[in-house]
Amino acid sequence: MRITALIVLAAATVMPDAAKAASTEELFQEFGLFGIWAADCQQAASPANPHVSITSPSAGLVLENHDIGPVYAINRYSVLAAERLSAERLSVDVIFQPGAEGEERQKLVFRIRDGTRRTLFNQPDGGAARVKDGVAVANRGRTPLLRKCE
Protein backbone atom coordinates (compact mmCIF):
# COMPACT_ATOMS: atom_id res chain seq x y z
CA MET A 1 0.00 0.00 0.00
CA ARG A 2 2.78 2.43 0.92
CA ILE A 3 4.70 1.58 -2.23
CA THR A 4 1.62 2.29 -4.38
CA ALA A 5 1.10 5.64 -2.63
CA LEU A 6 4.76 6.56 -3.21
CA ILE A 7 4.53 5.63 -6.88
CA VAL A 8 1.37 7.73 -7.35
CA LEU A 9 2.94 10.67 -5.50
CA ALA A 10 6.14 10.43 -7.52
CA ALA A 11 4.23 10.24 -10.81
CA ALA A 12 2.13 13.27 -9.88
CA THR A 13 5.17 15.40 -9.09
CA VAL A 14 7.00 14.58 -12.32
CA MET A 15 4.07 14.94 -14.72
CA PRO A 16 5.11 16.85 -17.83
CA ASP A 17 3.86 20.42 -18.28
CA ALA A 18 1.80 19.25 -21.26
CA ALA A 19 -0.51 17.45 -18.87
CA LYS A 20 -1.55 20.76 -17.29
CA ALA A 21 -4.76 22.33 -18.53
CA ALA A 22 -4.19 24.87 -21.28
CA SER A 23 -4.89 28.50 -20.44
CA THR A 24 -7.65 30.43 -22.19
CA GLU A 25 -5.09 32.27 -24.28
CA GLU A 26 -3.38 29.00 -25.25
CA LEU A 27 -6.69 27.43 -26.29
CA PHE A 28 -7.62 30.44 -28.42
CA GLN A 29 -4.16 30.21 -30.03
CA GLU A 30 -4.50 26.45 -30.61
CA PHE A 31 -7.89 26.94 -32.26
CA GLY A 32 -6.48 29.78 -34.40
CA LEU A 33 -9.09 32.23 -33.13
CA PHE A 34 -7.01 35.41 -32.84
CA GLY A 35 -7.66 37.87 -35.65
CA ILE A 36 -10.71 39.12 -37.53
CA TRP A 37 -13.63 36.98 -38.64
CA ALA A 38 -16.66 37.73 -40.84
CA ALA A 39 -19.18 35.94 -43.03
CA ASP A 40 -17.84 38.02 -45.93
CA CYS A 41 -14.61 39.84 -45.16
CA GLN A 42 -14.95 42.10 -48.21
CA GLN A 43 -18.36 43.46 -47.18
CA ALA A 44 -19.13 46.03 -44.49
CA ALA A 45 -20.15 44.93 -41.00
CA SER A 46 -23.89 44.43 -40.52
CA PRO A 47 -26.17 42.25 -38.37
CA ALA A 48 -26.01 39.58 -41.09
CA ASN A 49 -22.24 40.05 -41.53
CA PRO A 50 -20.70 40.71 -38.11
CA HIS A 51 -17.01 41.49 -38.02
CA VAL A 52 -15.56 39.75 -34.96
CA SER A 53 -12.16 40.80 -33.67
CA ILE A 54 -10.38 38.58 -31.14
CA THR A 55 -7.30 39.95 -29.40
CA SER A 56 -5.10 39.42 -26.37
CA PRO A 57 -3.94 42.93 -25.43
CA SER A 58 -2.07 41.65 -22.36
CA ALA A 59 -1.07 38.30 -20.91
CA GLY A 60 -4.09 36.34 -19.71
CA LEU A 61 -6.64 38.74 -21.21
CA VAL A 62 -8.71 37.68 -24.23
CA LEU A 63 -11.19 40.16 -25.69
CA GLU A 64 -13.76 39.69 -28.42
CA ASN A 65 -15.56 42.58 -30.14
CA HIS A 66 -18.53 42.18 -32.50
CA ASP A 67 -19.03 45.05 -34.95
CA ILE A 68 -22.49 44.74 -36.54
CA GLY A 69 -22.51 48.04 -38.37
CA PRO A 70 -22.19 51.78 -37.83
CA VAL A 71 -25.67 52.32 -36.36
CA TYR A 72 -25.15 49.68 -33.62
CA ALA A 73 -22.99 49.64 -30.51
CA ILE A 74 -20.09 47.19 -30.57
CA ASN A 75 -20.79 44.05 -28.54
CA ARG A 76 -17.82 43.48 -26.26
CA TYR A 77 -16.88 40.26 -24.53
CA SER A 78 -14.16 39.59 -21.97
CA VAL A 79 -13.29 35.91 -21.91
CA LEU A 80 -13.02 34.51 -18.39
CA ALA A 81 -12.31 30.85 -19.12
CA ALA A 82 -12.22 28.37 -21.98
CA GLU A 83 -12.46 24.60 -22.15
CA ARG A 84 -11.80 22.30 -25.11
CA LEU A 85 -14.85 20.09 -25.63
CA SER A 86 -13.51 18.30 -28.72
CA ALA A 87 -11.12 18.81 -31.61
CA GLU A 88 -13.50 21.39 -33.09
CA ARG A 89 -15.58 22.65 -30.14
CA LEU A 90 -14.63 25.22 -27.54
CA SER A 91 -16.73 26.28 -24.54
CA VAL A 92 -16.10 29.79 -23.19
CA ASP A 93 -17.32 31.73 -20.18
CA VAL A 94 -17.50 35.46 -20.87
CA ILE A 95 -18.66 38.77 -19.51
CA PHE A 96 -20.83 40.49 -22.12
CA GLN A 97 -20.38 44.30 -22.12
CA PRO A 98 -17.85 44.27 -19.23
CA GLY A 99 -18.05 47.34 -17.01
CA ALA A 100 -21.35 48.50 -18.51
CA GLU A 101 -24.57 48.72 -16.56
CA GLY A 102 -26.04 45.76 -18.44
CA GLU A 103 -23.02 43.46 -18.21
CA GLU A 104 -23.84 39.78 -17.91
CA ARG A 105 -22.04 36.49 -17.67
CA GLN A 106 -22.66 34.08 -20.51
CA LYS A 107 -21.62 30.61 -21.61
CA LEU A 108 -20.92 30.11 -25.32
CA VAL A 109 -19.88 27.12 -27.39
CA PHE A 110 -18.10 27.60 -30.72
CA ARG A 111 -17.45 25.13 -33.52
CA ILE A 112 -14.16 25.88 -35.25
CA ARG A 113 -13.19 23.87 -38.32
CA ASP A 114 -11.76 24.33 -41.80
CA GLY A 115 -11.06 28.04 -41.21
CA THR A 116 -14.63 28.75 -40.05
CA ARG A 117 -16.27 29.52 -36.76
CA ARG A 118 -19.93 29.31 -35.72
CA THR A 119 -21.63 29.97 -32.38
CA LEU A 120 -23.50 26.79 -31.45
CA PHE A 121 -24.72 27.79 -27.99
CA ASN A 122 -25.23 30.97 -25.96
CA GLN A 123 -26.86 31.23 -22.55
CA PRO A 124 -26.68 33.99 -19.95
CA ASP A 125 -26.26 32.96 -16.30
CA GLY A 126 -29.68 32.26 -14.88
CA GLY A 127 -31.43 32.77 -18.21
CA ALA A 128 -32.81 30.80 -21.09
CA ALA A 129 -30.54 29.76 -23.96
CA ARG A 130 -30.41 32.30 -26.78
CA VAL A 131 -28.69 29.98 -29.25
CA LYS A 132 -29.11 26.20 -29.39
CA ASP A 133 -27.41 23.94 -31.93
CA GLY A 134 -26.34 26.97 -33.99
CA VAL A 135 -29.87 28.41 -34.24
CA ALA A 136 -30.96 31.67 -32.58
CA VAL A 137 -33.98 30.85 -30.43
CA ALA A 138 -35.67 34.26 -30.98
CA ASN A 139 -35.88 34.15 -34.78
CA ARG A 140 -34.94 30.53 -35.58
CA GLY A 141 -32.17 31.75 -37.86
CA ARG A 142 -28.82 30.02 -38.06
CA THR A 143 -25.90 31.83 -36.53
CA PRO A 144 -23.51 33.19 -39.17
CA LEU A 145 -20.67 31.01 -40.36
CA LEU A 146 -17.63 33.25 -39.98
CA ARG A 147 -14.40 32.93 -41.92
CA LYS A 148 -11.00 34.21 -40.91
CA CYS A 149 -10.21 37.43 -42.76
CA GLU A 150 -6.42 37.33 -42.46
C-alpha positions, 0 to 999 in steps of 0.5 A: 500500500505504501509503495503504491502511494509513493509511486502515485505521488512520484508520478504526480510530481513529475508529470510533464507540463503538457498534462496541465490544462491549457490557459484560455489564451493557449486554447484560443491560439491552438484553435487559431481564433485570434484575428478578424472573422466575418461571413464576408470579409470584403463586405461592411459589417452588418447584423447579417455580416458581423465582423468579430475581432479577437485579441489578447492585449495583455497576458491572460486577457482575451477580448472579443468585439462584435461590430455589426454596423455603424448604427449599432454599438459594438458588442464586447466580450471579456473571456473569463475561461475556456475549455476544449470540448472536442477537436472542433468545439470550444466552450467559453465563459464570458462577460458580455459588455464588461463594465457597462450597466447591463453586463452579464455572464454568458456561456458560449460554445463555438465550432471551429473547423476548416477556417470557419467559426460558428456559435452553437450555444449561448446562454446567460447565467440564470437565463434561457438559452439564446442559441441552441445547436447553432440556431438563434432561439428568438428568430430561428435563424442560423448563426452566421458562419464566420471565416478568418479574414487574415 
